[in-house]
Amino acid sequence: MSGCNDSRRRFMAAVGGAFATLTLAPGVILMAQAYTPGGAVSGARRWGLLIDTSKCPDGCDECVTACNTENGLKTATRPTDAQWIRKVEIKDPKTGWSRSFPVMCQHCEHPPCVDVCPTGASFKRADGIVLVDRHICIGCRYCMMACPYKARSLVHEPITDQKPHAPRGKGCVESCTLCVHRVDKGGTPACVEACAASGKNAMLFGDLNDPNSEIARRVKEFPTRQIRADLGLNTGVRYQGI
Amino acid sequence: MGFLGRLSGRIAALAVLVAAFSGLLYAGAGKEGGRTPLPAVTIENGGKCVRDTEWMRRNHMTLLMHQRDDTMYQGVRSTDEALRNCIDCHASSETGSVIGSDRAFCQGCHSYAAVSLDCWDCHNPKVVSAGAETGK
């Protein structure tokens, strides 16, 4: 089923996207898609994040603050408050070695939240960004239970003064959108921007499918890990140094 | 043409008469000062819409639904049909919002027609200043 959808998506992307063609042989055509911010998304790209945990100091939460400001979230103080990105500490009790790094929606290639959603509200865009369509979300929270990364939150109370680019409301599940409103205009997520602005440069955003992008070069050159890689979800967010 | 034929002819004549009267009544109701109350909506920047007014009155929901799916699934954010453009143009100059009173652009007609208005449960109904908009 998903294979069928994928092939259809690729076909539609090829038909609808801006592309240059090169005929290699009769009947064999090479198509190169141009990146056009503002146009329809295509499966030619796979947006991803690479987080270098060795550059992420304990106690720094610039990414979390930037996310809250960008998307109009309040700082989470109660267990029921929405949280799109959080700092997680890991420690080896035997050696005392510890690391602190941000965890958000991992934008899986095979997202369990999409598998379990009874209405189809939880979906993966052609470019790999996993989103919730709040127009059809019924707030059942199956996706929250299915997500191994604890990335999703339910909004429990009415919200006012939302950011125009991040509509949010009571009774819907939400999570990191990879700042899709910025990405669609050719920008980078707010957390990545804030991390760079603070001089840490621990986060890198880019197209994993483009072999010339910095993120693709780094994941090829250095060993990186997916959290819970054993689940075979092929996350779009990768970590270095854990 | 027997009895049945005459009867059907009379029924047809009656139907024409009824239709004519109801038409008159309807025309009278639609006018200013008629017996039927009309929504008293204050329309800011009227007549400058992406479609003509009559079309928008009947079909704006279709346009919004189409745009909503294009944005959500395809990432197309640059068209004139964005909900944000409706607000920026038609929000009340006093409150800066399209809801909040029965004179407000959205709420005025929707409360008159008793059609629920769910958009603003999640979307911000107010004009947001350029400084607060950080989405790049």
Interface residues (C-beta under 8 A of the other chain):
Chain A: G38 G39 A40 V41 T69 E70 F123 R125 D127 L131 D133 R134 H135 P158 I159 T160 D161 Q162 K163 P164 H165 A166 P167 R168 G169 K170 C172 C179 V180 H181 R182 V183 D184 K185 G187 A190
Chain B: R68 D70 M72 Y73 Q74 G75 V76 R77 S78 R84 D121 C122 H123 N124 K126 V128 A132 E133 T134 G135 K136
